[in-house]
Amino acid sequence: MRCPVPLLAGEIPVFFILSCMEKRLQAVFLMAVFFCLVCCSNSETFFLPVEEETSDRGGMVLVRSLGRNITLGTENEKAPPDVHPAMKVTFDYDFSISSHEVTRSGFYSEVVSGRAPDGWMKGMAPDSGNYPISQVTFFDAVLYANAKSKGEHLDTVYTYDEVLLDGDGNCSSLGNLLFHPEVEGYRLPTEAEWTIVARSHWNPEKCWNLERSGNSLHEVCTERDAGEGSAICDMAGNVMEWVNDWKGAFTDGEVSNFVGANDGGTMGERVLKGGSFHNAASSMRIYSRGDVYTVTSSTKATHVGFRLAYGAIPAPTWLSGGTPVAKSTYSLQAKAQTVQE
């Protein structure tokens, strides 16, 4: 910062010296604040919060993402290979997201609604609590989203032609599962959508993490990781969350309306986001895309749940081996008897 030169050479008034010192101290202070915002956050990236409004869908928040962008992955060389390279994603649309993870009571209401397949979650007992649902597969989350859409007389975002259930009533497979991003209905959020929301609501030190939770689930929104005034909670802790995306490689270019890989590769891997009640705060990373084990669509665990998104995605982009493509690969899974017939 430059100070004005005094009019008389050799005569530097005291007020002039103090003024220069004050201005320079202000500049140093502002630079220190900026450096802290950039480098001291667990999110690793400085960002501006996305604008949020009350949605006309009960329990959801409208996210004004149109024209915004987000970075997926990281340039941190010590991070796992699946989060490299850092990739810029732009949004050409707005969407809505649940203010909290789907609760047991909310989930049960759809199980018994008559809008879901017979026998689904047959072992689930009535539950009026506000604990997040867990022990659910990706397919269970899809069936729940479709049931919500049917309940509001909306088209379903997901289609399939066969339902396979395990011994507990969880859905272990959906034959010929297709995701229709052009349909305006309930669905799982994409990794990009989840991330642009989490950027404004990410505080692993103040959530239901291992150090604070007693290694157990807690009712939703009982620990405000983003502050009391926030409408969205539990992005960092309580349960990890299914998102809609197949897991695949990022690209070092820019992608618009990113909806994941076009398939899950040889392992059929899916993306999980956030941390849970049995993760230490220091281990939670906003760019992480999975758990300690391989995550597939039929995975279920006590620390894995989900939240919903709502809204169509125009001109979606999938990636195939890091190359943008305009469509996804369907998931063809069926019983041996069906194949034989």
Salt bridges, closest charged atoms under 4 A:
GLU52 OE2 - HIS201 NE2 2.74
GLU53 OE2 - ARG64 NE 3.15
ASP82 OD2 - LYS247 NZ 2.62
ASP94 OD2 - ARG64 NH1 2.93
GLU110 OE1 - ARG115 NH2 2.98
ASP127 OD2 - ARG104 NH1 3.77
GLU152 OE1 - ARG57 NH1 2.31
ASP166 OD2 - LYS300 NZ 2.99
ASP168 OD2 - LYS300 NZ 3.25
GLU182 OE2 - HIS180 ND1 3.63
GLU191 OE2 - LYS273 NZ 3.30
GLU191 OE1 - ARG289 NH2 3.08
GLU193 OE2 - ARG187 NH2 2.83
GLU223 OE1 - LYS206 NZ 3.07
GLU223 OE2 - ARG212 NH2 2.24
GLU241 OE2 - ARG307 NH2 2.81
GLU254 OE1 - LYS88 NZ 3.68
GLU269 OE1 - LYS247 NZ 3.94
ASP291 OD2 - HIS303 NE2 2.51
